[in-house]
Amino acid sequence: MAAVSSCAFAKIAASSSTSSLYFLRNSNIPKTANSSAAALALPRPQTKHHLSFSLISGSRKERLSSSFETAAGVRHLVGSLTNAQGLRFAVVVARFNEIVTRPLLEGALETFRRYSVQEQDIDVVWVPGSFEIGIVAERLGKSGKYHAVLCIGAVVRGDTTHYDAVANSAASGVLSASLNSGVPCIFGVLTCENMDQALNRAGGKSGNKGAEAALTAIEMASLFEHHLK
């Protein structure tokens, strides 16, 4: 066993490559005080592999810390909620389930006002239902008039599969509108199991999701206008 250990350490000491480290980790060397000391004495390779070895040998927290430490000079681009003046928004609202969508709209408009968006910089467009939101959002985005389009609707599950079709179509429609227009189109459509869930999210005990979506619209509009033009 002593001969095997000596051979293993001789091979490791002769090279500072990552393959040597791999050999150490996978050899059948008894973990004695001497072997630990020898391992610590090995030179660290000054290559990109050194970072990889360091990252995989520690805890998740250590890996994240090491990653950020090596990212000196990286710029972080973030949209601002305090620089919304001059930004223009369109809000597309589904009239179906208006008992839900109107409070969502009111929450959104109140949030815009609170964050210094001028009323003349907001246009509200009503559509029959959530299914129709996507195509209108895309047209508004392509018009070049708006920095972001907020989409508000409410789809509540019923007795048929109609809910699934409308909910999925609304989500994919808003996403397509963003991708095709190059303007952030924010998904503020509630998809709920029952009316109680919807009302709770339209100013009830679960807050107002319209207000939250408006914050997202401001941040994304600011990000695109100030950093991604």
C-alpha positions as CSV (number, residue, x, y, z in Angstrom):
1,M,0.0,0.0,0.0
2,A,2.9,2.4,0.8
3,A,4.3,1.8,-2.7
4,V,1.0,2.6,-4.3
5,S,0.7,5.8,-2.3
6,S,4.2,6.9,-3.2
7,C,3.5,6.3,-6.9
8,A,0.3,8.2,-6.7
9,F,1.9,11.2,-5.0
10,A,4.8,11.2,-7.4
11,K,2.5,11.4,-10.4
12,I,0.6,14.3,-8.7
13,A,3.7,16.2,-7.7
14,A,5.1,16.0,-11.2
15,S,2.2,17.9,-12.8
16,S,0.0,20.8,-11.9
17,S,-2.7,20.0,-14.5
18,T,-6.3,19.2,-13.6
19,S,-5.7,15.6,-14.6
20,S,-3.4,15.4,-11.6
21,L,-6.1,16.7,-9.3
22,Y,-8.5,14.2,-10.8
23,F,-6.0,11.4,-10.1
24,L,-5.7,12.5,-6.5
25,R,-9.5,12.6,-6.0
26,N,-10.0,9.1,-7.6
27,S,-6.9,7.2,-6.4
28,N,-7.2,4.7,-3.6
29,I,-4.9,6.6,-1.3
30,P,-5.7,6.4,2.4
31,K,-6.8,9.7,3.8
32,T,-4.0,10.3,6.3
33,A,-2.6,13.5,7.7
34,N,0.4,13.1,5.3
35,S,-1.7,12.6,2.2
36,S,-3.8,15.7,3.1
37,A,-0.7,17.8,3.6
38,A,0.7,16.6,0.3
39,A,-2.5,17.5,-1.5
40,L,-2.5,20.9,0.0
41,A,1.1,21.5,-1.1
42,L,0.3,20.8,-4.7
43,P,0.7,23.9,-7.0
44,R,-2.6,25.2,-8.3
45,P,-2.8,25.4,-12.1
46,Q,-3.1,28.9,-13.5
47,T,-5.6,28.0,-16.2
48,K,-9.3,28.3,-16.7
49,H,-9.6,24.8,-15.2
50,H,-8.6,26.2,-11.9
51,L,-11.8,28.2,-11.6
52,S,-13.9,25.1,-12.6
53,F,-12.2,23.0,-9.9
54,S,-12.7,25.6,-7.3
55,L,-16.4,26.0,-8.2
56,I,-17.2,22.3,-8.1
57,S,-15.3,21.6,-4.9
58,G,-17.2,23.9,-2.6
59,S,-20.8,24.4,-1.4
60,R,-23.4,26.2,-3.5
61,K,-22.8,29.4,-1.6
62,E,-19.1,29.2,-2.2
63,R,-19.6,28.6,-5.9
64,L,-21.8,31.7,-6.2
65,S,-19.4,33.8,-4.2
66,S,-16.5,32.7,-6.4
67,S,-18.4,33.4,-9.5
68,F,-19.2,36.9,-8.5
69,E,-15.7,37.6,-7.3
70,T,-14.4,36.8,-10.8
71,A,-16.9,39.0,-12.5
72,A,-15.3,42.3,-11.8
73,G,-16.4,45.1,-14.1
74,V,-19.6,43.4,-15.2
75,R,-22.4,46.0,-15.7
76,H,-25.9,45.2,-14.4
77,L,-28.7,46.8,-16.4
78,V,-31.9,47.3,-14.5
79,G,-35.0,49.3,-15.4
80,S,-35.9,52.1,-13.1
81,L,-39.2,52.7,-11.3
82,T,-38.3,56.3,-10.5
83,N,-37.6,57.5,-14.0
84,A,-41.0,56.9,-15.7
85,Q,-41.6,60.4,-16.9
86,G,-41.9,60.6,-20.7
87,L,-42.6,56.9,-21.1
88,R,-45.8,56.0,-23.0
89,F,-48.0,53.0,-22.2
90,A,-50.9,51.3,-23.9
91,V,-53.2,49.2,-21.7
92,V,-55.3,46.5,-23.5
93,V,-58.2,45.4,-21.3
94,A,-60.6,42.5,-21.9
95,R,-64.3,43.4,-21.3
96,F,-65.3,39.9,-20.5
97,N,-65.4,39.4,-16.7
98,E,-65.4,43.2,-16.4
99,I,-66.2,42.8,-12.7
100,V,-62.6,41.6,-12.4
101,T,-60.8,43.4,-15.2
102,R,-62.0,46.9,-14.3
103,P,-60.5,46.8,-10.8
104,L,-57.4,45.5,-12.3
105,L,-57.3,48.4,-14.7
106,E,-57.9,50.9,-11.9
107,G,-55.1,49.4,-9.9
108,A,-52.8,49.7,-13.0
109,L,-53.8,53.3,-13.6
110,E,-53.3,54.3,-10.0
111,T,-49.8,52.7,-10.1
112,F,-48.9,54.6,-13.2
113,R,-50.0,57.9,-11.6
114,R,-48.1,57.1,-8.4
115,Y,-44.9,56.6,-10.4
116,S,-45.2,59.9,-12.3
117,V,-46.6,58.6,-15.6
118,Q,-48.7,61.3,-17.1
119,E,-52.3,60.6,-18.0
120,Q,-51.8,61.9,-21.5
121,D,-49.1,59.2,-21.9
122,I,-51.6,56.3,-21.3
123,D,-54.0,54.9,-23.8
124,V,-56.6,52.3,-22.8
125,V,-57.9,50.0,-25.5
126,W,-60.9,47.7,-24.7
127,V,-61.3,44.3,-26.5
128,P,-64.1,41.7,-26.2
129,G,-62.1,39.1,-24.3
130,S,-58.7,37.8,-23.3
131,F,-58.4,35.8,-26.6
132,E,-58.4,39.1,-28.6
133,I,-55.7,40.8,-26.5
134,G,-52.7,39.4,-28.3
135,I,-53.4,40.7,-31.8
136,V,-54.2,44.2,-30.5
137,A,-51.2,44.3,-28.3
138,E,-49.0,43.4,-31.3
139,R,-50.5,46.2,-33.4
140,L,-50.0,48.7,-30.6
141,G,-46.4,47.6,-30.1
142,K,-45.6,47.9,-33.8
143,S,-47.1,51.4,-34.0
144,G,-44.0,52.9,-32.4
145,K,-46.1,55.0,-30.1
146,Y,-45.6,53.1,-26.8
147,H,-42.7,52.0,-24.7
148,A,-44.7,49.1,-23.2
149,V,-48.1,47.5,-23.6
150,L,-49.9,46.2,-20.5
151,C,-52.4,43.4,-21.2
152,I,-55.2,42.9,-18.7
153,G,-57.8,40.1,-18.7
154,A,-59.5,37.5,-16.5
155,V,-60.1,33.9,-17.5
156,V,-62.1,31.8,-15.0
157,R,-62.5,28.1,-15.3
158,G,-66.0,26.8,-16.1
159,D,-67.5,23.5,-16.9
160,T,-65.9,22.9,-20.2
161,T,-62.3,23.0,-21.7
162,H,-62.9,26.5,-23.1
163,Y,-60.9,27.8,-20.2
164,D,-57.7,26.0,-21.2
165,A,-58.0,27.1,-24.8
166,V,-58.5,30.8,-23.9
167,A,-55.9,30.9,-21.1
168,N,-53.2,29.3,-23.3
169,S,-54.0,31.4,-26.3
170,A,-53.9,34.6,-24.2
171,A,-50.5,33.7,-22.8
172,S,-49.0,32.8,-26.1
173,G,-50.6,35.8,-27.8
174,V,-49.0,38.3,-25.4
175,L,-45.7,36.6,-25.8
176,S,-45.9,36.6,-29.5
177,A,-46.9,40.3,-29.5
178,S,-43.7,41.1,-27.5
179,L,-41.4,39.1,-29.8
180,N,-42.9,40.3,-33.0
181,S,-43.1,44.0,-32.1
182,G,-39.9,44.3,-30.1
183,V,-41.9,46.2,-27.4
184,P,-42.5,44.7,-23.9
185,C,-46.0,43.3,-23.7
186,I,-46.8,42.6,-20.1
187,F,-49.0,39.6,-19.2
188,G,-51.6,40.8,-16.7
189,V,-54.2,38.2,-17.4
190,L,-55.6,36.3,-14.4
191,T,-56.2,32.6,-15.0
192,C,-58.2,31.4,-12.0
193,E,-60.1,28.4,-10.9
194,N,-63.1,30.3,-9.7
195,M,-64.5,33.9,-9.4
196,D,-63.4,34.2,-5.7
197,Q,-59.8,33.7,-6.7
198,A,-60.1,36.3,-9.4
199,L,-61.7,38.9,-7.1
200,N,-59.2,38.3,-4.4
201,R,-56.5,39.2,-7.0
202,A,-58.3,42.3,-8.2
203,G,-58.0,44.4,-5.1
204,G,-59.0,41.7,-2.6
205,K,-57.0,40.0,0.1
206,S,-54.4,38.9,-2.4
207,G,-53.7,42.4,-3.7
208,N,-54.2,43.9,-7.1
209,K,-52.4,42.1,-9.9
210,G,-53.1,45.0,-12.2
211,A,-51.0,47.2,-10.0
212,E,-48.2,44.7,-10.0
213,A,-48.3,44.3,-13.8
214,A,-48.1,48.1,-14.1
215,L,-44.9,48.1,-12.1
216,T,-43.5,45.4,-14.5
217,A,-44.5,47.6,-17.4
218,I,-42.7,50.6,-16.0
219,E,-39.5,48.7,-15.3
220,M,-39.4,47.0,-18.7
221,A,-40.2,50.2,-20.5
222,S,-37.4,51.9,-18.6
223,L,-35.0,49.1,-19.3
224,F,-35.6,49.2,-23.0
225,E,-35.6,52.9,-23.3
226,H,-32.5,53.6,-21.3
227,H,-30.4,50.5,-21.8
228,L,-31.5,48.4,-24.7
229,K,-32.2,50.9,-27.5
